[in-house]
Amino acid sequence: MSLTKVIPDHTAVRVALWRALHVELDSAPPVFEDTVGLQLISPEDGWKNRGDMHPMGTRGYRASIVGRARLFEDILEDNIQEGVDQYVILGAGVDTFAQRRPDLASRVKVFEIDQPDTQAWKRKRLEETGFGIAENLILVPVNFESGESWRKKLSLHGFSDLKPAVIASTGVSMYLTRETNKATITEISKMAPGTTFAMTFMLPLEMLPAEERPLHERVYAAAKAAGTPFISFFKPPEAVALALEAGFKTAKHVSREEVIEKYFKGRTDGLEPSPGEEFLIATV
């Protein structure tokens, strides 16, 4: 089978397509502008008619995706202005920072960590679409199923353990056990002083508004049926405590409400993220 057809998992594809739909369907200005992922995926005709692309039914999820992307990229930009020149994306999927933001990407080494098949597909698609692979974009294939260490692979690919970095983990923590989340956070807490870790996490179902729970239950059921069940949920104080106990110097919770205030307030279309996903920002 051609690597062109070996597309990333359905979650990564959905995220990229929702980003593109935001630019096309929602009112200007976009919260986050990304159509590069759509070009890389090159979906079949009629992709907009898929159930998970419904313009109104997926508005909240679409907003969540672009809101978190904007938040994390703003954090990255602030760190780059302070001189940080290493950026690590855990579970990169169809991330397009290196292609969309050459103004920033040219000032950092971008390390994308993901499964070997996904990275082989992405490497091929970057070449086929003419984007190419910049010298400072390092694709780090890690076979998690065989127990490979992403930290060891990262160092082997030129990451400096002596310099700070920004580490981003979006839409990953819910697929990992609490033990694995704890181990990952502890590993990052041992990086160079000045390192910033930005992570998304899912709230427990009981913390969501009652009217939102049935929809989330359907999403969880679909994820389980697809072989990617949601395993870990955190209350905000638990996420913060996990980071502080691991050794981070500071850790704070950024709420959905803060993201709405920062990026969605005053929009003419009333777009705002669905409840459920919150953020942990921690520094070494």
C-alpha positions as CSV (number, residue, x, y, z in Angstrom):
1,M,0.0,0.0,0.0
2,S,1.2,3.5,-0.8
3,L,2.3,5.6,2.2
4,T,0.1,8.3,0.7
5,K,-2.9,6.2,1.7
6,V,-1.6,5.3,5.2
7,I,-3.1,8.4,6.8
8,P,-2.8,9.1,10.5
9,D,-5.4,7.9,13.0
10,H,-8.9,9.2,12.7
11,T,-8.5,11.7,15.6
12,A,-5.5,13.5,14.0
13,V,-7.4,13.7,10.7
14,R,-10.5,15.1,12.3
15,V,-8.5,17.8,14.2
16,A,-6.9,18.9,10.9
17,L,-10.2,19.0,9.0
18,W,-11.9,20.9,11.8
19,R,-9.2,23.5,11.7
20,A,-9.8,24.0,8.0
21,L,-13.6,24.1,8.5
22,H,-13.1,26.9,11.0
23,V,-11.4,29.1,8.5
24,E,-14.1,28.3,5.8
25,L,-17.3,28.3,7.9
26,D,-16.9,30.5,10.9
27,S,-17.0,34.3,11.0
28,A,-13.8,36.3,10.4
29,P,-11.3,36.7,11.9
30,P,-10.4,33.1,12.6
31,V,-9.2,32.3,16.0
32,F,-6.6,30.1,14.4
33,E,-5.8,29.8,10.7
34,D,-4.7,26.5,9.4
35,T,-5.5,25.0,6.0
36,V,-2.2,23.2,5.6
37,G,-3.4,20.1,7.3
38,L,-6.2,19.9,4.8
39,Q,-3.7,20.0,2.0
40,L,-1.6,17.2,3.5
41,I,-4.6,14.9,4.1
42,S,-6.2,15.7,0.7
43,P,-9.5,14.0,1.7
44,E,-11.9,12.5,-0.8
45,D,-14.6,14.6,-2.4
46,G,-17.6,14.9,-0.1
47,W,-15.6,14.9,3.1
48,K,-17.6,17.9,4.4
49,N,-20.7,15.7,4.4
50,R,-19.2,13.3,7.0
51,G,-21.2,13.1,10.2
52,D,-18.2,14.4,12.2
53,M,-17.9,17.4,10.0
54,H,-21.5,18.7,10.5
55,P,-21.2,22.5,10.4
56,M,-23.5,23.1,13.4
57,G,-23.3,19.8,15.3
58,T,-19.5,20.1,15.7
59,R,-19.2,23.8,16.3
60,G,-18.2,23.5,19.9
61,Y,-15.6,20.8,19.3
62,R,-14.3,22.8,16.3
63,A,-13.9,25.8,18.6
64,S,-12.2,23.7,21.2
65,I,-9.6,22.6,18.7
66,V,-8.7,26.0,17.4
67,G,-8.9,27.6,20.9
68,R,-6.3,25.2,22.3
69,A,-4.1,25.5,19.3
70,R,-4.1,29.3,19.6
71,L,-3.4,29.2,23.3
72,F,-0.4,26.8,23.0
73,E,1.0,28.7,20.0
74,D,0.8,32.0,21.9
75,I,2.7,30.3,24.8
76,L,5.3,29.1,22.3
77,E,5.7,32.6,20.7
78,D,6.2,34.2,24.1
79,N,8.9,31.6,24.9
80,I,10.6,32.1,21.6
81,Q,10.7,35.9,22.2
82,E,12.5,35.0,25.5
83,G,15.1,33.1,23.6
84,V,13.9,29.5,23.9
85,D,14.9,27.7,20.7
86,Q,13.5,24.1,21.1
87,Y,9.9,23.0,20.6
88,V,8.7,19.4,21.2
89,I,5.3,18.3,20.0
90,L,4.2,15.0,21.6
91,G,1.8,13.0,19.4
92,A,2.3,15.6,16.6
93,G,-0.2,14.0,14.2
94,V,-0.9,16.5,11.4
95,D,0.6,19.5,13.2
96,T,1.5,22.2,10.8
97,F,3.4,24.8,12.9
98,A,6.6,24.4,10.9
99,Q,4.8,25.0,7.6
100,R,2.4,27.8,8.7
101,R,4.7,29.9,10.8
102,P,8.1,30.2,9.2
103,D,8.5,33.5,11.0
104,L,8.6,31.6,14.3
105,A,9.7,28.1,13.2
106,S,12.9,29.5,11.7
107,R,14.0,30.5,15.2
108,V,13.5,27.1,16.8
109,K,14.3,23.4,16.3
110,V,10.9,21.7,16.0
111,F,10.8,18.1,17.2
112,E,7.7,16.2,16.2
113,I,7.2,12.9,18.1
114,D,4.8,10.3,16.8
115,Q,4.4,6.7,15.6
116,P,6.7,5.6,12.7
117,D,3.9,5.0,10.2
118,T,2.4,8.4,10.8
119,Q,5.7,10.1,10.4
120,A,6.6,8.2,7.2
121,W,3.2,9.3,5.8
122,K,3.8,12.9,6.8
123,R,7.3,13.0,5.4
124,K,6.0,11.7,2.1
125,R,3.1,14.2,2.0
126,L,5.3,17.1,2.9
127,E,7.5,16.3,-0.1
128,E,4.5,15.6,-2.4
129,T,2.8,18.8,-1.6
130,G,5.9,20.9,-2.1
131,F,6.3,22.0,1.5
132,G,9.3,19.9,2.0
133,I,11.1,19.3,5.3
134,A,13.0,22.3,6.6
135,E,16.4,21.7,8.2
136,N,15.1,22.7,11.6
137,L,12.1,20.3,11.5
138,I,13.0,17.0,13.0
139,L,10.6,14.1,12.8
140,V,11.2,11.7,15.7
141,P,9.6,8.3,15.1
142,V,8.9,6.5,18.4
143,N,7.3,3.0,18.6
144,F,5.5,3.4,21.8
145,E,4.0,-0.1,21.5
146,S,7.4,-1.7,21.7
147,G,8.4,0.4,24.7
148,E,10.7,2.9,23.0
149,S,11.6,5.9,25.2
150,W,10.6,9.2,23.5
151,R,13.2,11.1,25.7
152,K,16.0,8.9,24.5
153,K,14.9,9.2,20.9
154,L,14.6,12.9,21.3
155,S,18.2,13.2,22.5
156,L,19.4,11.0,19.6
157,H,17.8,13.4,17.2
158,G,19.7,16.5,18.4
159,F,17.7,17.8,21.3
160,S,19.8,19.5,23.9
161,D,19.2,18.5,27.5
162,L,21.1,21.5,28.6
163,K,18.7,24.1,27.1
164,P,15.1,24.9,27.9
165,A,12.2,23.9,25.6
166,V,8.5,24.2,25.1
167,I,6.8,20.8,25.3
168,A,3.3,20.6,24.0
169,S,0.8,17.7,24.5
170,T,-2.6,18.3,23.0
171,G,-5.3,15.7,23.0
172,V,-3.0,13.0,24.3
173,S,-3.5,12.7,28.1
174,M,-6.9,11.1,28.0
175,Y,-5.6,8.1,26.0
176,L,-2.9,7.3,28.6
177,T,-3.2,5.7,32.0
178,R,-2.7,7.9,35.0
179,E,0.6,6.1,35.6
180,T,1.8,6.9,32.1
181,N,0.7,10.5,32.4
182,K,2.5,10.7,35.7
183,A,5.7,9.2,34.3
184,T,5.6,11.5,31.3
185,I,5.1,14.6,33.4
186,T,7.9,13.5,35.8
187,E,10.3,13.0,32.9
188,I,9.5,16.5,31.5
189,S,10.0,18.0,35.0
190,K,13.6,16.9,34.9
191,M,14.4,19.0,31.8
192,A,16.4,22.2,31.8
193,P,15.2,25.1,34.0
194,G,13.0,27.4,32.0
195,T,11.2,24.6,30.2
196,T,7.5,25.1,29.7
197,F,5.0,22.2,29.5
198,A,1.6,22.8,28.1
199,M,-1.0,19.9,28.2
200,T,-4.7,19.4,27.6
201,F,-6.7,17.2,29.9
202,M,-10.4,16.1,30.1
203,L,-12.6,16.8,33.0
204,P,-14.6,13.9,34.7
205,L,-18.1,13.5,33.3
206,E,-19.7,14.6,36.5
207,M,-18.0,18.1,36.3
208,L,-19.8,18.8,33.0
209,P,-23.1,20.5,32.6
210,A,-25.9,17.9,32.7
211,E,-27.1,18.8,29.2
212,E,-23.6,18.2,27.8
213,R,-23.1,14.7,29.3
214,P,-25.1,12.6,26.8
215,L,-23.0,14.0,23.9
216,H,-19.8,13.3,25.7
217,E,-20.9,9.8,26.5
218,R,-21.5,9.2,22.8
219,V,-18.0,10.6,22.0
220,Y,-16.5,8.3,24.6
221,A,-18.4,5.3,23.2
222,A,-17.3,6.1,19.7
223,A,-13.7,6.4,20.8
224,K,-13.8,3.1,22.6
225,A,-15.4,1.4,19.5
226,A,-12.6,2.8,17.4
227,G,-10.0,1.3,19.7
228,T,-8.9,4.6,21.3
229,P,-10.8,4.7,24.5
230,F,-10.6,7.7,26.9
231,I,-8.8,6.4,29.9
232,S,-7.8,9.3,32.1
233,F,-9.8,12.3,33.4
234,F,-8.5,14.9,35.8
235,K,-10.1,17.6,38.0
236,P,-8.1,20.8,37.7
237,P,-6.5,20.6,41.2
238,E,-5.5,17.0,40.5
239,A,-3.7,18.1,37.3
240,V,-1.9,20.9,39.0
241,A,-0.9,18.7,42.0
242,L,0.4,16.1,39.6
243,A,2.8,18.6,38.1
244,L,3.9,20.1,41.4
245,E,4.5,16.7,42.9
246,A,6.5,15.7,39.9
247,G,8.9,18.6,40.5
248,F,7.7,21.5,38.4
249,K,8.5,24.9,39.9
250,T,5.1,26.3,38.9
251,A,1.9,24.8,37.6
252,K,-1.4,26.5,36.8
253,H,-4.8,25.5,35.4
254,V,-6.1,27.5,32.5
255,S,-9.9,27.1,32.2
256,R,-12.2,26.9,29.2
257,E,-13.7,30.2,30.4
258,E,-10.3,31.9,30.3
259,V,-9.8,30.7,26.7
260,I,-13.3,32.0,25.8
261,E,-12.5,35.4,27.3
262,K,-9.2,35.6,25.5
263,Y,-10.1,34.4,22.0
264,F,-13.8,34.2,21.5
265,K,-15.3,37.2,23.3
266,G,-17.3,39.5,21.0
267,R,-17.4,37.1,18.1
268,T,-20.4,37.8,15.8
269,D,-21.1,34.1,15.3
270,G,-21.2,33.2,19.0
271,L,-18.6,30.5,18.5
272,E,-17.1,29.1,21.7
273,P,-15.5,25.8,22.9
274,S,-17.6,23.0,24.3
275,P,-17.1,22.2,28.0
276,G,-14.8,19.3,28.8
277,E,-11.2,20.1,27.9
278,E,-9.0,22.2,30.2
279,F,-5.3,23.1,30.3
280,L,-2.2,22.6,32.5
281,I,0.7,25.0,32.0
282,A,3.8,24.2,34.1
283,T,7.4,25.4,34.2
284,V,10.6,23.8,35.3
